[in-house]
């Protein structure tokens, strides 16, 4: 863990080198001639200042460091809506790719992985280019997430599922947060990135992962274990590690480690004291199915259109895996179909989708505040 307060390219390079050197140096992860896939967070095209995507300065530094080690880098991802080229251009990453001569590869070749060792998902669809790489370097952005609480090292690997297939996986697992977290852990088991480097110079708080607010964090974290990195971020935020669903699933499966060796900055000296987390609740996760169905709207949060912001562009309707949205003069939700995957909120370019807790959640929350008061 290393401090980095700015995206000045010299400062970013210095901090990244230091973080990797603390893990034994880049040659610990890359050998000469290795095909190295750099998996950034490129959910959709937003300018770097919006803190939606991995910053171009991080990507540029990693390309250079990989080449210095004799590796052959490629940038790859699978945006949710637009093409990789369009998203990369808006995010400033295409410029980096062009200037460095690093190929951009869109994930559009799904390959079935049968031997996943996964608990719930025995067959996974991962892009062939990910499977072909000798080394995968994971470059997530530190952000909140409307469904999964935070999107960090493990969650970033969901982008290795080719674009249209992600909607199908949301349909299979999106209604149950625990099941979705299990799917993410199963994906992590398959890919096992050699190195994860988290862009926490400026992160996102609030209504993430696409419409939250940029927040200076001043940190770069690197680890050979994305799960360990995600756990340490929870420590920095002063929340229980199990608050992150993927951490909880990993702990239940014996994958997470309590004895994480943090080198560089000390956690207690760089804690994040002010950070707005998303509105989520665990209510209803372990109820019997018949009761959960009956009380779904009461016990679960749901997406809500902010009509004063919405431009009725239709992107959320297009991305919705459950086909729960219709577009007329305004957007209309069919909450009987809605699986609460929050893809609409994640993909909305205007930040026009909010998350509204169910009435029972709001009641319990008020009662809890009254008791505390």
Residue pairs with C-beta under 8 A, 6 or more apart in sequence:
1 19
1 219
1 220
1 221
1 222
1 232
1 262
1 263
1 264
1 265
1 267
1 270
2 15
2 16
2 18
2 19
2 22
2 219
2 220
2 221
2 222
2 264
2 265
3 15
3 218
3 219
3 220
3 265
3 270
4 11
4 12
4 14
4 15
4 201
4 218
4 219
4 220
5 11
5 201
5 216
5 218
6 12
6 201
7 48
7 55
7 57
7 201
7 202
8 57
9 57
9 60
9 61
12 55
12 57
12 58
12 61
12 201
12 220
13 61
13 64
13 65
15 220
16 58
16 61
16 62
16 65
16 197
16 220
16 222
17 65
18 264
19 197
19 220
19 221
19 222
19 264
20 26
20 29
20 65
20 195
20 197
20 222
22 222
22 263
22 264
23 195
23 222
23 223
23 224
23 263
26 65
26 66
26 68
26 69
27 69
28 224
29 69
29 135
29 137
29 194
29 195
29 224
30 36
30 66
30 69
30 70
30 71
30 135
30 194
31 69
31 70
31 71
31 134
32 69
32 70
32 71
33 70
33 71
33 72
34 70
34 71
34 72
34 134
34 135
35 71
35 72
35 74
35 132
35 133
35 134
35 135
36 66
36 71
36 72
36 73
36 74
36 133
36 134
36 135
36 136
36 137
37 73
37 74
37 76
37 105
37 129
37 130
37 133
37 135
37 136
37 137
38 59
38 62
38 63
38 66
38 73
38 74
38 75
38 76
38 102
38 137
38 139
39 76
39 77
39 130
39 136
39 137
39 138
39 139
39 156
39 157
39 159
39 160
39 193
40 53
40 54
40 58
40 59
40 75
40 77
40 93
40 139
41 52
41 53
41 54
41 77
41 139
41 140
41 141
41 143
41 151
41 156
41 159
41 199
42 53
42 54
42 77
42 79
42 84
42 87
42 88
42 91
42 93
42 159
43 52
43 53
43 79
43 80
43 87
43 159
43 209
43 210
43 346
43 347
44 52
44 79
44 80
44 81
44 82
44 87
44 210
44 347
44 349
45 53
45 79
45 82
45 86
45 87
45 88
45 89
45 90
45 91
46 52
46 53
46 90
46 91
46 210
46 349
47 90
47 91
47 92
48 55
48 56
48 91
48 92
49 214
50 214
51 141
51 143
51 202
51 203
51 204
51 212
51 214
51 215
52 91
52 141
52 143
52 204
52 209
52 210
53 87
53 91
53 93
53 141
54 91
54 93
54 139
54 140
54 141
54 199
55 92
55 141
55 199
55 201
55 202
56 91
56 92
56 93
56 95
56 96
58 139
58 197
58 199
58 201
58 220
59 75
59 93
59 96
59 139
60 96
60 99
60 100
62 73
62 137
62 139
62 197
63 73
63 75
63 96
63 100
63 102
64 100
66 72
66 73
66 137
67 73
71 135
73 102
74 102
74 103
74 104
74 105
74 129
74 133
75 88
75 93
75 97
75 102
75 103
75 104
75 105
76 104
76 105
76 106
76 107
76 127
76 129
76 130
77 84
77 87
77 106
77 107
77 159
78 84
78 106
78 107
78 108
78 127
78 159
78 160
78 161
78 162
78 163
78 166
79 86
79 87
79 163
80 163
80 166
80 319
80 343
80 346
80 347
81 315
81 318
81 319
81 347
83 106
84 104
84 105
84 106
84 107
85 94
85 104
85 106
88 94
88 97
88 104
89 95
93 104
94 104
96 102
97 103
97 104
105 129
106 163
107 127
107 129
107 130
107 159
107 160
107 161
107 162
107 163
108 127
108 162
108 163
109 127
109 128
109 129
109 162
110 125
110 126
110 127
110 128
110 161
110 162
110 165
111 125
111 126
111 127
111 128
111 131
112 123
112 124
112 125
113 123
113 124
113 125
113 126
113 131
113 190
114 122
114 123
116 122
116 123
116 124
116 186
116 189
116 190
117 189
118 124
118 182
118 185
118 186
118 189
118 190
119 182
119 185
119 186
119 253
120 179
120 182
120 183
120 186
121 182
121 183
121 186
124 161
124 186
124 187
124 190
125 161
125 162
125 165
125 169
126 160
126 161
126 187
126 190
126 191
127 160
127 161
127 162
130 136
130 160
130 191
135 194
135 195
136 191
136 192
136 193
136 194
137 193
137 194
137 195
137 196
137 197
138 153
138 156
138 157
138 193
138 195
138 196
138 197
138 226
139 156
139 196
139 197
139 199
140 151
140 152
140 153
140 155
140 156
140 196
140 198
140 199
141 151
141 156
141 198
141 199
141 203
141 204
142 150
142 152
142 198
142 199
142 200
142 203
142 204
142 217
142 219
142 233
143 150
143 151
143 203
143 204
143 208
143 209
143 212
144 150
144 151
144 204
144 205
144 206
144 207
144 208
144 209
144 212
144 276
144 277
144 278
145 151
145 155
145 208
145 209
145 278
145 346
146 207
146 208
146 209
146 278
146 280
146 342
146 345
146 346
146 355
147 174
147 177
147 180
147 340
147 341
147 342
147 346
148 155
148 177
148 180
148 181
148 184
148 244
148 245
148 246
149 243
149 244
149 245
149 277
149 278
149 280
150 230
150 233
150 234
150 244
150 277
151 208
151 209
152 198
152 226
152 229
152 230
152 233
152 244
153 193
153 196
153 198
153 223
153 226
153 227
153 229
153 230
154 184
154 185
154 188
154 226
154 227
154 230
154 246
154 250
155 184
155 246
157 184
157 187
157 188
157 191
157 193
157 226
158 166
158 169
158 184
158 187
160 187
160 191
161 169
161 187
167 319
167 320
167 321
167 343
168 321
169 183
170 180
170 321
170 339
170 341
170 343
171 321
171 322
171 339
171 341
172 183
173 179
173 180
173 182
173 183
174 180
174 321
174 322
174 339
174 340
174 341
174 343
175 339
175 340
175 341
176 285
177 245
177 285
178 245
178 248
178 249
178 285
180 245
180 341
181 245
181 246
181 248
181 249
182 249
184 246
184 249
185 246
185 249
185 250
185 253
185 255
188 226
188 227
188 246
193 226
194 224
195 222
195 223
195 224
196 222
196 223
196 224
196 225
196 226
196 229
197 220
197 221
197 222
198 219
198 220
198 221
198 222
198 229
198 233
199 220
200 217
200 218
200 219
200 220
200 221
200 233
201 216
201 217
201 218
201 219
201 220
202 214
202 215
202 216
202 217
203 214
203 215
203 217
203 275
204 212
204 213
204 214
204 215
205 212
205 213
205 215
205 275
205 276
205 277
206 212
206 213
206 276
206 278
207 213
207 278
207 345
207 351
207 354
207 355
208 278
209 346
210 345
210 346
210 347
210 348
210 349
210 351
211 345
211 348
211 350
211 351
211 352
211 353
212 276
212 278
213 276
215 274
215 275
215 276
217 272
218 270
219 236
219 265
219 270
221 229
221 232
221 233
222 229
223 229
223 232
225 257
227 246
227 247
227 250
227 255
227 256
227 257
228 256
228 257
228 260
230 244
230 246
230 247
231 241
231 244
231 247
231 256
231 257
231 260
232 260
232 262
232 267
234 240
234 241
234 243
234 244
234 247
235 241
235 267
236 267
236 270
236 271
236 272
237 271
237 272
237 275
237 277
238 271
238 272
238 273
239 277
241 247
241 251
241 256
242 248
242 251
247 256
250 256
278 355
279 301
279 355
279 357
280 301
280 355
281 300
281 301
281 357
281 361
281 364
281 365
283 299
283 300
283 358
283 360
283 361
283 364
284 292
284 295
284 296
284 299
284 300
287 295
287 299
292 299
295 360
296 358
297 335
297 358
297 359
298 358
298 359
298 360
298 361
299 358
299 360
299 361
300 340
300 358
300 361
301 340
301 355
301 356
301 357
301 358
301 361
302 333
302 335
302 338
302 340
302 355
302 356
302 358
303 333
303 338
303 340
303 342
303 344
303 345
303 353
303 354
303 355
303 356
304 333
304 353
304 354
304 355
304 356
305 330
305 331
305 333
305 352
305 353
305 354
306 351
306 352
306 353
306 354
307 330
307 352
309 350
309 351
309 352
310 330
310 331
310 350
310 352
311 350
311 352
312 327
312 329
312 330
312 331
313 349
313 350
314 327
315 347
315 348
315 349
316 325
316 331
316 343
316 344
316 347
316 348
316 353
317 325
317 326
317 327
317 331
319 343
319 344
319 347
320 343
320 344
321 339
321 341
321 343
322 337
322 338
322 339
322 341
323 337
324 333
324 334
324 335
324 337
324 338
324 339
325 331
325 332
325 333
325 334
325 344
326 332
326 334
342 353
342 355
344 353
345 353
345 354
345 355
357 365
